[in-house]
């Protein structure tokens, strides 16, 4: 059973693996680390469905490229800050009704696969 409202599309960007400077230790400040980004975006897709033209759709490629540029061109002390800034990149698009962004930092803790922060926003 879907929890989507009629006419809303769910875009999922899965496992976007990037490298950036993230952390507060000297080693983390000096060396890039892998991060993994997942995003869920809801937007009204009735026009895109009706006319089958990219101009009527939310262009997830444009959003993904903006996320990549933001990560690659900045440094971050906290996962919370990075996650919020990526959420802001997504929410810049007026069509977006809801978005959730989760950022994983692999091997941030001993014995753990990763640590992640997830934040969401709604219009």
C-alpha positions as CSV (number, residue, x, y, z in Angstrom):
1,X,0.0,0.0,0.0
2,X,1.4,3.4,-1.0
3,X,1.3,6.4,1.3
4,X,1.6,8.8,-1.6
5,X,-1.1,11.4,-2.2
6,X,-2.7,11.0,-5.6
7,X,-0.7,12.9,-8.3
8,X,2.6,12.9,-6.2
9,X,5.6,11.2,-7.5
10,X,8.4,9.8,-5.3
11,X,11.9,10.2,-6.6
12,X,14.6,8.2,-4.8
13,X,18.3,9.0,-5.2
14,X,20.0,5.9,-3.8
15,X,23.6,5.4,-2.7
16,X,25.2,8.5,-4.2
17,X,28.8,7.9,-3.1
18,X,30.9,11.0,-2.9
19,X,34.2,12.1,-1.3
20,X,34.5,15.2,0.9
21,X,36.2,16.7,3.9
22,X,33.9,15.8,6.9
23,X,34.8,15.7,10.5
24,X,36.5,17.5,13.4
25,X,39.7,15.4,14.0
26,X,42.9,16.6,12.3
27,X,43.0,13.5,10.1
28,X,39.4,14.1,8.9
29,X,40.2,17.8,8.2
30,X,43.2,16.8,6.1
31,X,41.8,13.8,4.2
32,X,38.7,13.3,2.2
33,X,36.3,10.6,3.2
34,X,33.5,8.7,1.5
35,X,30.0,9.6,2.3
36,X,26.8,8.0,1.0
37,X,23.7,10.1,0.2
38,X,20.1,8.9,-0.1
39,X,17.3,11.2,-0.8
40,X,13.5,10.9,-1.2
41,X,11.7,13.7,-3.0
42,X,7.9,14.1,-3.5
43,X,6.5,16.4,-6.1
44,X,3.2,16.8,-8.1
45,X,3.8,14.8,-11.3
46,X,0.3,15.1,-13.0
47,X,1.6,17.4,-15.8
48,X,4.7,15.2,-16.4
49,X,2.5,12.2,-16.6
50,X,0.0,13.9,-18.9
51,X,2.4,15.4,-21.5
52,X,5.5,13.2,-21.2
53,X,7.9,16.1,-21.4
54,X,10.9,16.9,-19.3
55,X,9.9,20.5,-18.9
56,X,6.9,19.3,-16.8
57,X,8.9,17.0,-14.6
58,X,11.2,17.7,-11.6
59,X,14.7,17.1,-13.1
60,X,16.4,14.8,-10.7
61,X,19.6,15.0,-12.7
62,X,19.8,18.7,-12.1
63,X,19.2,18.2,-8.4
64,X,21.9,15.4,-8.2
65,X,24.5,17.5,-10.0
66,X,23.8,20.4,-7.5
67,X,24.3,18.0,-4.6
68,X,27.5,16.7,-6.0
69,X,28.9,20.2,-6.6
70,X,28.0,21.3,-3.1
71,X,29.7,18.3,-1.5
72,X,32.8,18.5,-3.6
73,X,33.3,22.2,-3.2
74,X,32.8,22.5,0.6
75,X,34.2,21.2,3.9
76,X,32.0,20.1,6.8
77,X,32.6,19.6,10.5
78,X,29.3,17.9,11.2
79,X,27.1,15.4,9.4
80,X,24.1,17.4,10.6
81,X,25.3,20.5,8.8
82,X,26.1,18.6,5.6
83,X,22.7,16.9,5.6
84,X,20.8,20.2,6.2
85,X,22.7,21.9,3.3
86,X,21.9,19.1,1.0
87,X,18.2,19.2,2.0
88,X,18.3,23.0,1.3
89,X,19.7,22.2,-2.2
90,X,16.7,19.9,-2.9
91,X,14.1,22.3,-1.4
92,X,15.3,25.2,-3.6
93,X,13.1,23.7,-6.3
94,X,9.6,25.0,-5.8
95,X,7.9,21.8,-7.1
96,X,9.3,19.8,-4.2
97,X,6.5,19.2,-1.7
98,X,8.5,17.0,0.7
99,X,12.1,15.8,0.8
100,X,14.2,13.7,3.1
101,X,18.0,13.5,2.9
102,X,20.1,10.9,4.7
103,X,23.9,11.1,4.8
104,X,26.0,8.1,5.9
105,X,29.6,8.3,7.0
106,X,31.0,4.8,6.6
107,X,33.2,3.5,9.3
108,X,32.8,6.6,11.5
109,X,32.5,4.3,14.6
110,X,34.5,1.3,15.5
111,X,32.5,-1.9,14.9
112,X,29.7,0.0,13.0
113,X,29.2,-0.1,9.2
114,X,28.3,3.6,9.3
115,X,26.7,6.5,11.1
116,X,24.0,8.5,9.4
117,X,21.9,11.6,9.9
118,X,18.5,12.1,8.2
119,X,16.6,15.4,8.0
120,X,13.4,16.2,6.2
121,X,11.4,19.3,5.1
122,X,7.8,19.8,3.9
123,X,6.0,22.7,2.1
